[in-house]
Amino acid sequence: MFNFIDKSLKSLAEIVGANYVQWETSKKNGLFQRLNPRLKLVFFIFNILLISIKKDVSSEAFLFLIMFIFITVSRLDLFRIYKKILFAGFFFGFLVALPSSLNIITDGEIVLHLARLDGARQFWIYRIPAEIGITREGLSGVAMLCLRVMNSVSVSLLIIFTTPFYDLMKSLKTFRVPDSFIMIVLLSYKYIFILSKTIEDFYLALKSRLIGNVKGSEIRDIIAGRTFLVFKKSTAAYEEVYRAMVARGFSGSVSFYLTDRITAADLALFAAVMAPGIIISAL
Amino acid sequence: MHIPDGYLSPQTYIPFYALFAGFLAAALKKIRSVLSAQTIPYLGMASAFSFLIMMFNVPIPGATTGHAVGAGLIAILLGPWSAVIAVSVALIIQALIFGDGGITAIGANCFNMGVVIPFVSYWSFRFIKGKTREGRRVIAAAFAAGYIGLNVAALLTAVEFGIQPLIASEAGRPLYAPYGLSVAVPAMALEHLLLFGIIEGLVTAVILKFFLISDPASIHAMKEE
């Protein structure tokens, strides 16, 4: 009956937990933590594009291995990271795509026969062939999607867990993302953590008060009321922050200055981490 | 609804990045012309609210729980242009921190949920409620706004998936999302028409009902008459 409370509390705990873990792992003494955030963003964009344009399973498998090495030498929690990577690969890459390996979806050479009908059937726009089975082309597509999903998550988590969120957003300036937009994201990120506490308190209070059978409609009304409260608190917080910003000389425009210098050591490290991707892109 | 990495080809996600960037720039310009110096803190708050609205799990008839995408509700409360930025920023934070939705798919996800839902929901709400300012018709309009907005976005997402085998295959092998339009569209449409759309509509209506009772003046879609 009240599992919506636990679900909501779990979601909120994940927000706070993700922030804490990211802050902690980005301070570790690992390979990617040492790389300049701007260069890291170039590495990230290059590799995410490379993963999305490679068309052969062997390149994707090699990239998976490279990302595993980078994650390991960055001293990240392998269990935590690979739990996410393998879940994404299994769910979005394997489970969702598996039916596409059948010749009903992907035509090709059948490598595993599953059923035989007395003849091909046509249902509206769908054609069911007489021989149903898994095709080589379909399997290759599933493997490709699975590896591509896992590689994309791997490179994203490698950057997310080795870079403080503030540095990550500020480095977007290198790619001409407007300062005002970066500021909106950073402010929003801060508001989220402040307001998460309000919502957590609300759900805990609700959990301690609910007992017995309560109508779903009554709970929905309570939650609607709390959503309104969060809206009002958000508005109040924005007005306070705006007044504080004006008091400090804010006139509407924001400029970030990239104070971190890119040294020769940064460039050498950058060249080293980029090398495997450049080699794969050339193959 | 969040498209993960690996499902869209570059010839799909790059144009969506460009399209989304255009809407983002237009939204920033539009809001800046109204709010001036308050734009940044206001949109920061709106984005946080948009993010947090997804945290509210609500009991749904049938002994289950659900949460809304909230983009339609945000558009009704804050206006469609504010919602473009608020929902998009929330989606970007979700992708960067929680891995909900792919990085390459940010443009497409922000366009589907951050642009399409706000505008479709907002104008559906305005059209259905007509001149009415209270009562069942306004609540029905809120339900319809949530329902229609989500379903239109789901249809668009399905089309984005469904065109992948047509535009990015190699020797009969799909390179990205493997299902064609004949599979992707019915699969996405059915689950959204019969389940997720109803949840979205219900949550939008329940929350808006409270706003209508407590502070109707704070609802953007009720102000512009």
Interface residues (C-beta under 8 A of the other chain):
Chain A: M1 N3 F4 I5 K7 S8 S11 L12 E14 I15 A18 N19 Q22 F44 I48 L49 I51 S52 I53 K55 K84 A88 F92 G93 A97 S100 I105 T106 D107 G108 I125 Y126 E137 G138 S140 G141 V142 M144 L145 R148 V149 S152 V153 S156 L157 I160 F165 L168 P178 S180 F181 M183 I184 V185 L186 L187 S188 Y189 K190 Y191 I192 L195 S196 I199 G216 I219 R220 D221 I223 A224 G225 R226 T227 F228 V230 F231 K232 S234 T235 A237 Y238 V241 Y242 M245 V246 F250 S251 G252 V254
Chain B: P4 D5 G6 Y7 S9 P10 Y13 L24 L28 S36 A37 Q38 T39 I40 P41 Y42 L43 G44 M45 A46 S47 A48 F49 F51 L52 I53 M54 M55 F56 N57 V58 P59 I60 P61 T65 L77 I85 V89 A90 I92 I93 L96 I97 F98 G99 G102 I103 T104 E170 A171 G172 R173 P174 L175 Y176 A177 P178 Y179 G180 S182 V183 V206 I207 K209 F210 F211 S214 D215 S218
